[in-house]
């Protein structure tokens, strides 16, 4: 049939993204497996694209008449999937995700943007009441009593053209761990897996505006665009004293909002920072409803290389790339908050597979299906087309 189908999506993954080898050998740690790893791995990925984020849903799909339409070789149960996730190596998936991003760059998927960036942030996902695993962090009430548990992880995404935000790696917080430590490990690993010249900058929240993180990013060949908050009181106070009362350097309109920009690159670095100077950008965004959003950002980008308007776009890309297209879409539609099997390795691999499903879906929808002059499909339109294709392959049983 014409139009996208799950089997055409599998062909795209095998041939265009060159993931046939990964699907066949994804780091399966099972002993004497009877069910091929490819069947279970692809079943989970395609069901995540179809917004069916539960192992019971995967079991229901592969035991229905839709199995052949999905491109899955045989049926199996949710217990087999849980066993598979427990013993699946996350490193093979991380390497495969990075290879897909590098292949997308070689195929000019990011040619519409001037520079490629990485967006990094942490989030909570997967709440539970009992049976804690090693990744569980206790949630306490006002009286310090443990009332439940929650899991946390950091995610890094590639900041490309609008609509093409590609998650490439996930790092959980371990026992006694925090977002800052997990983020440092994540950026270091992503820089190695993606290669030294893949990205130009990393955009982060104010928690990462510390000398060790900024130095680590610089050693990886990345400029940093970081939110400036009260954790750097001297620099924050100096920027406010400089810009308050000063006329904006530039005023522009972005998506109907009036944006005022202040920019200076001669602020003194704090004692532990090896930078010669610090550049600070202040923006004040006036929305049509009268709301005013103001923020300060610091960076080591030279003014001659990146102008104020481009730096503002880099700063705002963090919300679009990691918060909206990363966490909000992943949690709202693809099961990023779901606990398929309460085991530390199973949870980590699940988060990585959700990231992989988002990457596959976006490259297929925004780049592969968009060849020509027609606009890209909306995400929900692709999901609907895939479901309709399955329905066409499953005629009603009228016997």
N, C-alpha and C positions, 0 to 999 in steps of 0.2 A: 504494500500500500504506500501511497505518497505521504510525505510528512514524517516527523520523528517517531520512532518506535523504540522500545527497550532494546531490541536486537540491533538496530542501527546505532544506538548509543554504545552498545558493547563493541560493535565493529569500530567505532570511533576511539574507544578506549584501547582496544587491542592494536589497531593499525596506526591511527594518527598520534595518539599519546604514547605509543610503544610500551604499553603496560602488560603485554601478554606474558612476558617472563615473570613479572611481579605477581600477577594473578595466579600463576601456576606455582610459584615458590615464594610466598610472602613472609617467610620466616616461621613456618608452621612448626611448633614444638611438640605436637602430639606424638605419642608412641604407637606405631603400627596403625595409622589412620585408615579407615575404610571409606570415608567420604572424602572426595578430593577437596583440597583447600580452595581451589578456584571456584567450585560451586558455592561453597558457603560464603566466601569473601565477596563474590559478585552479587550474590543474593542480598547480602546486607547493604552493599553500596547502592544497588538499584532501588531497593526499598527505601533507603534514606533519601534518594532523589525523588521518589514518589511520595515522600512525606509520610511514611509508615515506620516510625522510629520505635519499634519494639520487637524483641525476639519472637514473641507470640505472633506478631503480624507477619514476620518473615516466614515463620513456619506455616501460617495459614496460606500465604501466597504460593510457597513452593509445593504445597500439598493440594493445590487447586488446579483447575484446568488452565490457569494462566501461566503455569511453570514454563512451558515451552516458549511462550511469548516473551518471557523474561530472559530467556537464554540460559537457564539453569539446567544442568545436566540431570540432576536427580533430586528427590525430596529428602527431608530430614526434619528433626524436631528442634525445639528451642533448647533442650538440654545439650544437644550436640553443639549448638552455636555457643552456649555458655562455656563448654569445655574448650572449644576452639579459641575463644577470646582469652581465656585464662592463660593459654600457652602460646599465643601469637606474639612474635617479637615486634615491639614498637619501632625498633631501629630500621627494619626493612621498609616499613611504611613511611617513616620520616625521610629516608633517602629517596624513595619513589616520589613523594610529594615534591621534594626539591628538584628532582630531575624533570618532573612535569613543568614546574615553573621555569626552569632553564630552557626547556624545549619551547615553551610558549614565547619566551623572549627571542630565541633564535628564529622563530616563525613570525616575528614582528607583531606579536600581539600587543606590545606596549609602545608601539611607534607613535601613537596618538598623544603621548605625554612626554614632556620635556625631560623629566628625570623619574627614575623608579625609586620608590621609598619602601620602608618597612614600618608598619605600625605595630606597637606592642602595648598590651594591657592585660590585666588580670580580672578574673570574675569568679563568682561562686556558682556552683552547679551541682545538683543532685543532693537534695535534703533527705534525711532518713531519721527514724526514731530510735533504732536499735541495731544490733549486730555491726558495730563499727569496724571498718577496715583500717589499714595503716595510713590511708589518705584522709580519713575523717578528722574534721576539726570540730570540737565541741561548741555548741551554741548554748549560752547561759542566759538565765533570766535576771531580773533586777537583784535577786537574792543570791546570785552566783551559782544557782543550781543548774546542772546540765539538763536541758530540755530537748535536745536533739543533736544532730550532727550534720555538717555540710562539707562538701568538697570544694576545693579551689584549684584553679590552674591559670597559667598565662598562655596567651596565644599570640603568635606573630603572623601578620598577613602582608602580602605584597600590595602596595598602593600603586595602582595603575590608573588607566582611564576610568571614567565613571561607569559603574556596572561591572567592572572586572577586578574585583577585590578577591585575591586568592589566598586563603589560609594555607600556610606551609609547615607549621609545627605547633606543638602543644607541650607544655611542661607543667606537671602538677606540683603543688606545694606538699612537701613531705612533712613528717612529724616535727613540730617546732619551726617549720619553715615559714617564709613570707613571700609576698609578691616581688619584693626587690631582689632577693636571692634567686628565685625562680626565673625572673626576667633576665638577670645577668647570664645564667646558664643558657637560657633560650637564645638570646642574641648571639652569644659566642658560638653555639652549635649551628644556628641558621647561617651565620656568616661563613662557616666552614662548608656546610652542605651546599649552599648556593654559589659559593665561589667568591673570590676577592673583588670582582668587578661587576657583580650582578646588580647591586643596589647602590644608590648614591647617598641616602640619608636614612635615619630612623627617627620617627616621631613618637614621643612618649609623654606620660603625665609627669607632674611635678615631683612625684616620689623618686623618679629616676634621675633627677637633676642633682647628681652627686659627682664628685671628682672621680671616684673609681669607675662608675658607669660611663661617664663621658670619655675617660681615657681608654677604657676597653673598646668603646665604639670607634674611637679614633684609630686605635691599633688595628681594628678590623677594616679600616678604610671607609668608614661611614661618618658623614656629618650628622649632627644631632640637632633636632628641633624639639625643645622640651618646655613644658609649661613652667612658668616662674610663679612660685607661691611663697608662702610665709616661711617655708623651711630654709630659704635663703634670705634672711631678714635684711641684711645690709644691702644686697643687690636690689631687692624688692623696694626698699625705701629709697635708694638712689634713683631707680627708674621712675618711681612715682613723683619724687621731687623734681625730676627733670621734665617729665611730660605733662604734669598737671599745670594748667594755665598756659601751655604752649599750643599754638595752632597746629592742627594735624598736618603731617607732611603730604598726605594724599587723601582725597575723598573720592570714592567710587561707588557704583551700584552693582551688587552681586545678587542675582536671583530675587530682585525686588527689594532687597535690604540696602539701606544706606550705610556704608562702612567708612569709618575714619581710621587712618593709620598714622602712628608715630613710630619712628625708627631711628636708632642710633647704635653705632658699633664701637664706641670708645669707652665702655664701662670697664672698671677695674675688675679683674678676676679675684675670687676669694683665695685665701692663702694656699689651700691644697690643690687648686686647679692650675694645670700647666699651660693653659691658654694665655696668649699675649694680651688679648682684650676679649670682652664679651659683648656680643650684639644683642640688643633687646628690642623686641617689637611689641607695641601696644596697639590693640584694636578695640574700637567701640562700634558695635553693630546695632543699628536702629531698625527694628522690625516694623512692618506696617501697622501692627496693633499697638504700637507705642512701647513695646518691650525693648530694653537696652541691655545688650550683652557685652561685657568688657573683660578682657583678659590680657595678660602679659606672657610673652614667650622669650626664651633665650636660645641662641644658636651660635655656632662657629662658622656659618656660611658668610663669606665676604660679600659686602654690598655690591662690588663690581660683578660678582658672579650671579647673585640672586637678588632681584628687586623686592621692594616691600610687598607688592601685590602677589608675587609668586610665593614669598615666604608666608603670607597670610593663607594662601591656598594650601600650602604644606601643613600648616598648623591645623586648619579645619579638616584636613583629610583624615586626621586621627578619628574624629567622630564618625565620619562616613565609612571609613575602612574597617575599623575594629569594633566600634560600638554598634553601629547600625547594621552594616553588611556582614559583620562577624558574629557578635554575641546575640543581637536581637533576632536576626534571621535564623541563626543556628538553634537558639532556644525556642523560638516561637513556632518553627515549622519542621525542624529536622532532628529534634530529640537530643539536643546538647545537654539539657538538664535531666534527661531520663537516666535512670540507673538500670541498665539491662541485666546486669549480674554484679552483685556487690562483692567485687574482688578488685584489688588495686591494679593489677595488670589488665584485667578486662575493662575497667573504667578508662584507663589511659588509652588503650587501643580503640575503644568506642569513640572517645573524643577525637582521636586521629582520623578515624573512618568518617566521622561527621565532617571534619575539615576536608577530607578527600572527596566526599560526595559533593560538597559545595564547589570545590575547585573543578571537578569534572563537569558539573551542571553548568557552571558559568562559561567555561571554555567552549563547551558544546553549543550553548544557547547564544552567547554574545559574539563568538568568533566563527565557529564552524557553520552554524545555521544562518549566519548573517551575511554570508558571501554574496556580494551584489550590492544593490542600492536600497533594498528594503530594510526597514527598521528591525532591530532585534526583538525577539519574542519577550514578553514579560515572563517572569518566572512561573507564575500561576498558569499561564497559557501553555507553557511546555509541559507542566505536570498534567494538565487536562488532556493534552494531545497524547501523552504516553498512556494515560488511563484509557482513553478511547481506543488506542491501538490494541491494548490488551483485550478490551471488550469485543473488538472485531474478530479476534482470534479465538474467542470463547463463545460459540453459538449456544443459544439456550437449548437445554435438554427437554424436548417435548414428548419424549417417549412415555 
